[in-house]
């Protein structure tokens, strides 16, 4: 990778959380700090008997693409059209009314497993960045709503279309936009966010996965952390790595956790620890990344097997020194679980109700409360996180169908959720 450009970035470097944005925005996957936590306060702790107020409902094509929200505007990458004539459609909606303000569409024919939209866009000051199911990577002007530049990750990096297509939410870092092309030969790629020029790329460190790279600070050093998929039934082939933002080199690697289809990115914890989890029998692991004699080392602290912890799609949430996880995958349905940071199980939602599993639904935290959406029933639960027991404050059925796996978004007291047909906006301050 171009060392001069990497060094320039390092000198200018800021964390994701310090990007210029209104505090109550939700400008990308997992919120402003990439941890599924909103800084908003004033969330209501009780709902009417028939559930919180639904402010509006908007139809969408099938899929899993959640909302990104900035400056009162929702950005969602939709997917529409009959077989062979599919299009991706980036839509801008008014947060208060759901009215479509504009859209930009492009042809993107092709089908993959679990077809439909994939991930939320990432919204910067001037542009919005999105990756479609078939690898189309667009930078769209927020002012003109027209392309600033366009790439195709599959064509540019010689990628055979993955089984479930492209599933990437771009990461903004100063004057870069970073993503993973899901190529066995290229772990991550950095582009100039204004021109689309490729600044540099890292070598391949595993088979294609479905999680984005994230920028984290470990032992005082900012770095890009990424998970590469392992080979099925081949232990030691899954690679979690930290990449230098000075020259793109590999700072450290950890290969003690096995997963051939990684989706959630690592959750950062105090004392330079990372919690890693996934489905497909992956279970979970805790590692600690420290410098020793001028070099980084990744030390495994513990592992949990799939019967104890494994979230197939979404990241766990850290709150007051405990982890909250929807521990569900194709192989297990263990429900929402609370763990200490040394891996001890505090409780499971199934302790209260055997049917309360939450399937592969998403959860986010705001104002000391967790919103948890059942992925197979469309019931939204309001939960007070506590290591003592599962404490539910309210629940309401708000969505329909199956595979309700899209990430939620929260801004200005409005929770935006979706199923395979509709997007809804819920008032969670004045329900």
N, C-alpha and C positions, 0 to 999 in steps of 0.2 A: 504494500500500500504506500501511497505517496507520503513519505515521512514529513516533508515540509508542511503539507496541508494538515496532517494530523496534529503537528505541533501547534500550528496556528489555532486549531480548534481547542486544543488543551489550554492555551493561554486565555482564550476567550470563554472557556467552559463555564456553564452554569448547570444546575440540576434541572430536571424536568419540572419540578415543582415551582421553580422561580421564573419560568417562562411568563411573559407578560400576558395576563389573563385576569378577568374578573373572578374573584374568589369563589363565587357561586356557580361558575360555569362547569360544564362537564365536557371538555373539548376532545376527548379521545376515549378509547377503550379503558375501562377501569377507573375513569375519573381523573381529576387534575394531577394527582400524585401517583397514578398507576397502581393504586392499592385498594380500589373499590370503596374508598371512604370520601364522603363529601364534607366540606367545612360548614355546611349550612346548619343553622339552629332553628328553634321554634317549631320542630316537628311535633304534631299532635300525638299524644300517647293513648288515645282512644278513638274509635270510629263509631259511627251510627250503626244500628243493628243491620241495616241493609248494605253496609260497606261505605267506603269513602266516595266522595263525589268524583264522577267521571266527567271531566271538562269537555273532552271531545274524542271522537273515534275517526280514524282515517284508514281506508282500505289500502293494503299493500300486496305485492306479489309474495309468493311463498318464500320462506327463508329464515335466516337467523341474524340478519344485519340489524343491530341495535342503533340507537340514536347517539349522536354527539351533539352537544349544545353549547353555543357561544353567543353572547350578546342577544339573548332572547330569540335565537333562531336555531331550529333543529336541522341537522344534516343527517340524511339516511341514504345509504346506497341500496336501492331496490333492484329487483330483477323480474322482468316480465317477458311475455311473448311465448308463442307456441314452439314446439320442438323444431330445431333447425333455424329458427328466426329469433332466438333469444336476444334481449338487450339488457344492459345494465343502465339504471337511471339514478343519477344523483339528484335528490330532491331537497329543496330548502323549504321548511315549513315554519309558520309563525308559532312560537311556543304557546302563546295565550289562546289561540283560536284553532290551530291545526290547519289553517288555510295554506295551500301550496303557493309559495311566493315565486318560485322558479323551478326549472329542472333542466338537466343536461343528460342526454341519452346517447348511447353508442352501441353499435352492433357487437355482440359477444356470443356468437353461437357456440353451442356445446353443452353437453350434459355430463355430470359426475354423480357419484353417490350422494344421497341427501341433497339433491339439487336445490338451488335457490341462493339468495343473498347470503353473505358470509359475516363480515365484521363491520364495526362502526368506522366511519372516516375519522381522520385526524384533522382538526381545524386550527390553523395558525392565525396570525394577525391579518394577513392579506389573502391567503389561499387555503383551500381545503384539499387534502390528499386522501385518495382512496385506492384500494386494490380490489378488483372484481374477481369473480369466481374463476375466470379463464386467464388470469394473470395480468389484466390490463391495469397499469399503474398510472393514474391521472393526477395532475395538479390543476385545479380549477380555481380561477379568480373568484373571490367572494364578491367582487364589485360587478364584473361583467358577466359572470357565470359561464365563461368560455374557457377552453383549455389554455393553460400557460405552457405546459409540456405533457408528453405522453410517452410511456414505455410499456413494453410487455415483458414481464419477468420470465415467462416460459420461453419465449423466442430469444430473448437477449442472453439467457444463460443456459440454453440448450436443455431445458427441463421437459421431460415427458410429463404430461398433465397428471398430477397426483390423483389418487383415488377419490379424494374429496375436494379437488380443485385448490385454488389459492385461498388461504385463510390468514391474512396479514393485516394488522393495523400499523401503519407507518408511525415511526417515532421521530418527533422533532427535537433537534438538539442544536441550538444556536443557528448557524447558517446551513445546517445539514438536515436532510430527511433520510432516515435509516430504515431499511426493511430487510427481510430475508426472502430470497427468491425461491426457497425450498428446493435448492439444488444440492446434490451431493458434492459438488465441486466448489461451491461458494456459500460460506456460512452466512455472512451478512454483507450488504452493500450500502455505501453512503453516497448520496447525491447532493449536489448543490440544490438547495430547496427552491431557488428562484429560477434556475436555468435547466435543471434536470441533468446537468453534466455529472458523469460518474466521477466521484472524488477518489474512491478506492473501494476495494473489496478484500475480504479475508479468505483464506483457503477453506476448503471443505473440511468439516470435522464430524461428519455423520450423514446419514440418509435424511431426506426431507422430513420435516416435522410440520406442525401446524401452529406453533407459538411464535410470537414476535420477539425480537431482541428488546431488552430494556436497559436503560442507563441507570446504574446503581453506583453508590460509593462504598467500597469495601476497603477497610483498613486505611482510610484517608485518600484513596485513589478512585476517581471516577472511571468507569469502564462499561463496556457493553457486555451484557451477560445473555447467553443464548443456549438453548438446548437443541442438540441434534439427535434425531431418532436412531435407535439401535436396530439391529436385525432381530427379527422374531426368533425366539429360542436360542439366541446367541449372547450369553452374558458378557458384560464388559464392553459392549459396542455402542451404548448410549453415552454421548458426551455432553456434559455441561461445562461451558468454558467462559472465562472472562477475557475480553479482548482489549488491548491497550488503545486508548484514544490519542496516543502520541504517534504510534507507527503501525497500528493494526496487528501487532504481534499477539500471540496467545500468552496471557499472563499466568493462567492456571487452567487445569482440567480436572474434572472428576468423572470417573467412569464406574462408580460403585452402585449406581442406581440404573435399573434396566426398564426401558419402555420403548416399544417400537412405533408408538403413535403419540408423541408428547403434544399436549395442547395447552395446559396452563403454564404460564411463565413463573419463575421462582418468586416467592414471597420473601422480602427482606425483613430481617428481625434485628433486634439490638445485638451489639457485640459482634457485628460482621458475620451474622449467621444467615443462611438461606434455607427456606423450607421448600422442598420440591415434591410434587405429587402428580398423579395421573391415573388414568384408567388402564384397561388392557393388562391387568395383573401387575401394574407398576407399583402399587402401594405408595409409600412416601419415604423421604429421607431428610435429615437435617445435616447440613455441612457448615463448617466455619472456615472463612477465607482470611488468612493472615499472611503478613510478610515475615520472612525469616532469612536473615543473612542476605538481604537485598532481593530475595525472590519470593513470589507468592506460593502458598501451599493451601490446598483444600483438604481439610480434615473432616472425615465422617464422624458425626457425633452419635447418631442412631438411625435406624431404619424401622419402618412399620410395614407389616405385610398388608396385602390388599384386603384382608378380613378386618383389619383395624382402621385403615385410612386409605382412601383413594378417590380423588375428585377427577372425573374424566374430562371435564370441560372448563370449569371455572376455578379461579384462584381462591384460596382460603383468605379470611380476614383476620388481621391481628388487632386485638382490642384488650388493653389493660393486661398485658402479659399472658394472654391466652389466645389460642387459634380456634376459629370457628370455621368448620368445613362441611360442605354438603358431600358426604362420603359415599358417593354413588357412581357406579360404572356399569358396563354391560354385564360384568360378573357379579357385582354386589349391590345391595340396596340397604345400606346401613343407616341412612338418615343423616340429619344435621348432627354434627358432633362437636364437642368442645374438648380441647387438649391443653395441657400445660406445655410450656416450652421445652420440657424435657421428654415429651412424648407420652405422657400419662393421660389416659382417657378420663374425663370428668363426667360426661353424660352423653346420651344419645336421645334424639327426639323420639325414637321408637320406645324409649322407656315409658313415655307418656301414652303413646298411641302407636301400635305396631304398624299401622298404615301410613304414619306420618314420615315418609321417606324423603320427600322433596325431589326425588328422581334426579335429573341433571339440570335443575333450575339454577338461576343466578341469585346471588344475594349481594346487597350493598349496605353500608353503614352510614348513618348521619345522626348527629346530635345524641350519640349514645344509644341508638336504636338500630336494629337490623331489619331490613325488608328482605324477605325470603320468598321466592316465587316457585311454586311447585311446577316442575317441568312437564308433568303428565296430566295435571288437572287444572292448571290456570288459577289456582287459589293463591292469593297474596297474603303472607303472614307478617304481622308486626311483632317483633320479639325484643325483649329486654335481655341483652347479653349478660350472662352471669355464670361463673364457674360452678355455682351451687346446683343448678338444675335448668332444664328448658323452661323458660318463662314467656309464654305467649300473652300478648296484650290484646290482639284483635286478629281477625282473618276475614277474607271476603273472596268469593269467586269472581274474577274479573275478566278472564280470558278463556278461550275454548280450544279444543283439539288436543293434539299431542305434539311432542318435540318443541315445547315452549322453552327454548334454550338460549334465546337472545339475551345479551347483557342489558340490564336496565340503565337508566340515566336519570339524574336528579339535578334540577336547576330552578331557582326562584320558587322553591316550595312545590314544584311540580315533578312528579315521578312519571317517566315515560317508559312504557312497557309494550311488548308486542307478542303476538302468536303468529301462526302461519298465514293469517289472513288480514289482521288489523293491527294498527298501532293505536294505543290509548294514552291519554294524559290524565293523571290522577292528582287531585289536590290533597297533599298530605300535611298541610299546615292548617287549613280550614276544611276538614273533611265533611 
